């Protein structure tokens, strides 16, 4: 009996101890739960009042936090979205439920990554940039995103948090800076080109000045002896009846004339002056140039045609003397390009009253090799045996002085086309 009582007492004692332990564990668990609840509340409060929009999902991808800043950005209240899954958190940003950056914490998906401007991984944190069209009432915004996993005490992922920052102003400023940079680069390029052009013009001016000095020296030193040679040849021809001398005297006279023309070309190139603008009857002026050139090359059987839409009294504002020199140079080149008395020359005149006149001189001559095209307007560049290389250089200067344009296209064996555009009106003030 005593033994039975002792066993009962021991059993009761064990129950008391167990009960005491259970109560202690319950108190500890409640304390832990209260601490966890308190910690969660503090975390929720911190998230709630963060200046950046933030939301949190659990491992089932249900929303468990949606702060005030995010409510303002998306116009979605936390009460409307807390507890929702199936990518409901994507709808306020993109207008439809689909995986977003925070979902990449739980998986890898190249298709999802491709929706962002870029995705960068740093340890277990993801960074990305995207345009969200639905935020701010459909106005949209550029967003900087940061997503990180949430772990329990055993380092198991229990959820994820995504922080959002509106970088629209930054992107707009970036776009403005980029535009300003491009504008500055363009301006620098234009100014550089202008500077190089001015430098070239200065170099050309110095070159022109040197040519002028040289031309004046040549004119003084050579023209007098050439005149003496021509006079002597003439007198010999008059006093001698020897027919064997005649071709030699004619050759002397021809060569003297060629030398004199070279001197004239040099002087013309170095003495080009500002145009004296006046009303010029373009149809009449071109007829005179064509007639002079035909006479100069009368020995050549070259067909020359003219097509013109202007009337005899149609005028442009220009320097008549300079235009004659311009068109005569181009026509001379056209005749000389037609070898062995073959080929044809066509002149087209397109007159637009109070606007411009376009003169095209086209020949079916030998053409110009492609490698020579870029050098055509350079002084002293020539492929002719007897040329000075100043004809087209003079043409370029005269066209520039008239604020016009000149362009040349050519094909070897087919011919050359020179197009000259001149304004019809100038301010002569």
Helices and strands as residue ranges (DSSP letters): H 2-48, E 53-58, E 63-66, H 68-74, H 78-81, H 88-94, G 101-105, H 110-113, E 118-122, E 125-132, H 135-138, E 141-151, E 157-166, H 168-239, H 243-270, E 278-281, H 282-296, E 303-308, E 315-318, H 320-337, G 339-341, E 344-352, E 356-363, G 370-375, H 391-401, E 405-411, E 415-423
